[in-house]
Amino acid sequence: MPTVRAATPSDGAAIRDMLAAAGLPTADLSASAVEFLVAETNGALVGVVGLEPHAPAGLLRSLVVLPQARGLGVGAGLVSALEQNACSRGITRVVLLTETAEAFFTRLGYVSAERASMPPDILATAEFRSLCPSSAVCLFRDIPSS
Ligand SMILES: CC(C)(COP(=O)(O)OP(=O)(O)OC[C@H]1O[C@@H](n2cnc3c(N)ncnc32)[C@H](O)[C@@H]1OP(=O)(O)O)[C@@H](O)C(=O)NCCC(=O)NCCS
């Protein structure tokens, strides 16, 4: 199973490549305060997930697992690590938009909600304002505080 660790600046190009290959937004990455976790096997990245912290909520974004590494639990492991990381920083609600992985997140305990019911800081993110089409589903999970 891959190791999950915090990304470093030297991971930036590989992260952008993974996101672009999966058709996920990269346009705002320089301007947004996204903290990435990466999954790594034998020194090579196989997955990534990002958190935009806006305590007490956080935006989960940029989740990708390389096609050859899918179906092995890497995606679920990245989401779990992100939730633990978020929880330790006082984030009690993880929110996301998805066009492709609603069923994946539902299995992990996420439930759908109206976008407008999310906290103002989340609604103000580039992903909510402009990067994700209105057809994207809004999901959230309340994580118990540690
Ligand atoms: C969504 C994604 C990250 C899942 O990664 P993964 O490592 O394959 O996921 P896991 O192996 O942890 O899957 C956990 C479970 O969810 C299921 N699952 C995985 N992707 C799914 C999807 N898109 N829809 C429904 N179920 C899915 C798996 O079959 C697995 O079920 P199991 O426990 O019964 O075997 C991966 O498919 C991916 O990178 N997709 C392209 C990018 C994308 O859509 N990202 C989401 C943007 S919000």
The ligand as a Tripos MOL2 file, in Angstrom:
@<TRIPOS>MOLECULE
LIG
   48    50     1     0     0
SMALL
NO_CHARGES

@<TRIPOS>ATOM
      1 C1        -12.3710    8.5300   -7.6160 C.3       1 LIG1
      2 C2        -10.9710    7.9290   -7.4290 C.3       1 LIG1
      3 C3        -10.0580    8.9270   -6.7590 C.3       1 LIG1
      4 C4        -11.1140    6.6690   -6.5590 C.3       1 LIG1
      5 O1         -9.7900    6.1900   -6.2880 O.3       1 LIG1
      6 P1         -9.5230    4.6210   -5.9870 P.3       1 LIG1
      7 O2         -8.1690    4.5200   -5.4050 O.co2     1 LIG1
      8 O3         -9.8330    3.8250   -7.1920 O.co2     1 LIG1
      9 O4        -10.6290    4.3500   -4.8970 O.3       1 LIG1
     10 P2        -10.6450    3.1410   -3.8400 P.3       1 LIG1
     11 O5         -9.8850    1.9750   -4.3980 O.co2     1 LIG1
     12 O6        -10.2440    3.6820   -2.5280 O.co2     1 LIG1
     13 O7        -12.1980    2.8320   -3.8830 O.3       1 LIG1
     14 C5        -12.9640    2.6140   -2.7430 C.3       1 LIG1
     15 C6        -14.2830    2.0130   -3.2110 C.3       1 LIG1
     16 O8        -14.9800    2.9470   -4.0530 O.3       1 LIG1
     17 C7        -15.2260    2.3630   -5.3310 C.3       1 LIG1
     18 N1        -15.0500    3.4140   -6.3330 N.ar      1 LIG1
     19 C8        -13.8740    3.9070   -6.7740 C.ar      1 LIG1
     20 N2        -14.0990    4.8950   -7.6590 N.ar      1 LIG1
     21 C9        -15.4480    5.0100   -7.7710 C.ar      1 LIG1
     22 C10       -16.2940    5.8650   -8.5180 C.ar      1 LIG1
     23 N3        -15.8280    6.8250   -9.3500 N.pl3     1 LIG1
     24 N4        -17.6240    5.7090   -8.3730 N.ar      1 LIG1
     25 C11       -18.1110    4.7400   -7.5450 C.ar      1 LIG1
     26 N5        -17.3680    3.9170   -6.8020 N.ar      1 LIG1
     27 C12       -16.0430    4.0500   -6.9110 C.ar      1 LIG1
     28 C13       -14.2220    1.2480   -5.4720 C.3       1 LIG1
     29 O9        -14.7070    0.2380   -6.3380 O.3       1 LIG1
     30 C14       -14.0730    0.7670   -4.0510 C.3       1 LIG1
     31 O10       -15.0820   -0.1190   -3.7180 O.3       1 LIG1
     32 P3        -14.7310   -1.4600   -2.8680 P.3       1 LIG1
     33 O11       -14.2610   -0.9550   -1.5280 O.co2     1 LIG1
     34 O12       -16.0150   -2.2130   -2.8200 O.co2     1 LIG1
     35 O13       -13.6530   -2.1470   -3.6390 O.co2     1 LIG1
     36 C15       -10.3790    7.4890   -8.7970 C.3       1 LIG1
     37 O14       -11.2920    6.6680   -9.4710 O.3       1 LIG1
     38 C16        -9.9920    8.6680   -9.7090 C.2       1 LIG1
     39 O15        -8.8810    9.2000   -9.6460 O.2       1 LIG1
     40 N6        -10.9400    9.0890  -10.5920 N.am      1 LIG1
     41 C17       -10.6580   10.1860  -11.5410 C.3       1 LIG1
     42 C18       -10.6350   11.5420  -10.8700 C.3       1 LIG1
     43 C19       -11.9020   11.8330  -10.1010 C.2       1 LIG1
     44 O16       -13.0110   11.5580  -10.5350 O.2       1 LIG1
     45 N7        -11.7060   12.4360   -8.8990 N.am      1 LIG1
     46 C20       -12.7750   12.8770   -8.0490 C.3       1 LIG1
     47 C21       -12.9350   14.3520   -8.1940 C.3       1 LIG1
     48 S1        -13.9750   15.0270   -6.9250 S.3       1 LIG1
@<TRIPOS>BOND
     1     1     2 1
     2     2     3 1
     3     2     4 1
     4     2    36 1
     5     4     5 1
     6     5     6 1
     7     6     7 2
     8     6     8 1
     9     6     9 1
    10     9    10 1
    11    10    11 2
    12    10    12 1
    13    10    13 1
    14    13    14 1
    15    14    15 1
    16    15    16 1
    17    15    30 1
    18    16    17 1
    19    17    18 1
    20    17    28 1
    21    18    19 ar
    22    18    27 ar
    23    19    20 ar
    24    20    21 ar
    25    21    22 ar
    26    21    27 ar
    27    22    23 1
    28    22    24 ar
    29    24    25 ar
    30    25    26 ar
    31    26    27 ar
    32    28    29 1
    33    28    30 1
    34    30    31 1
    35    31    32 1
    36    32    33 2
    37    32    34 1
    38    32    35 1
    39    36    37 1
    40    36    38 1
    41    38    39 2
    42    38    40 1
    43    40    41 1
    44    41    42 1
    45    42    43 1
    46    43    44 2
    47    43    45 1
    48    45    46 1
    49    46    47 1
    50    47    48 1
@<TRIPOS>SUBSTRUCTURE
     1 LIG1         1 GROUP 0 **** ****
